[in-house]
């Protein structure tokens, strides 16, 4: 297996994003149906640039036969603040388990970076998804007009309490080293 590519199922692969993915990721954010209506202003000028991809742990989900340009979803883990900054799934790929797959991978990456917790400031309609994949509500991030004129749920993944994460098919997701994480003593 190539370094940097994680098999996730027979249908999908997660790989590290690179500068060539920047335009595709930006388009995915800006075209997301989750940000239609009054939410549209938040992502209208949003850009996922090569500099952002280089600075953070950004991973993309692709179908094995999809090639470089067929991104089904992506996430960004910011290690300095222990935060899941971005997680988007292409509208056409909704309901295929891509979001859950990306969260499982993110948890594995966070553990490999020795993080115990990962914070998420969620898009309000996505709160249910994050709770379904193991995040707990911890509070509310207040609105920041004009960019974000609404309050947002603040959640957290507790990685100590969740040492092995059920994968897409009910199996444990391997730690980034290729081994299952050890339970704390």
C-alpha positions, 0 to 999 in steps of 0.5 A, a space after each residue: 500500500 502507498 504511504 499516505 493512503 488508507 484503505 477504508 472499505 472496498 469502495 472508498 479511500 482516504 488520502 492526504 490532500 495536496 495543493 492540487 486539491 485546493 480548487 476542488 475542495 473550495 468548490 465543494 464548500 461553496 456548492 454545498 446544499 447545507 449552506 443554501 439560503 441564509 447560510 450561503 453568505 458564510 461560504 460565498 467567499 470561502 477558499 481552501 487554499 494550498 497554504 491551508 492544506 499545507 498547514 493542517 491535516 487535510 484528508 480527502 475521501 475518494 472512490 478507488 477508481 475516481 482519480 485525483 479530481 473525484 473528491 467525495 468529501 474532506 476534513 481538516 484537523 487543526 492540531 494546534 487548537 485540537 479542532 475539526 475545522 472543516 468537514 464536507 461531503 459532496 452532495 452527490 455522496 450524501 448517505 453513503 457513509 462518507 461523513 462517518 468514514 471521515 470522522 473515524 479517520 480524523 479520530 485516528 489521526 488525532 490519536 496519532 497526534 496524541 490529542 485526547 479531545 477534538 473540538 467542533 464548532 458545528 454548522 447548526 444543521 450538522 449537530 445531529 450528525 456529529 452527535 450520531 458519530 460520538 461528539 458530545 454537546 459542550 456549549 454554544 459558540 456565539 454569533 460573530 456578525 457579519 460573517 456568522 450571524 447565528 449561534 452554533 453548537 459547540 461539540 467535542 469528541 472525547 478520544 480517551 473515552 472512545 479508544 476504538 471507534 466502530 468503523 463503517 462496517 462495525 469493525 474497529 478503525 485501526 490507529 494510524 500506526 496500523 495497530 488498534 489503540 491500546 486501552 488506557 491503564 
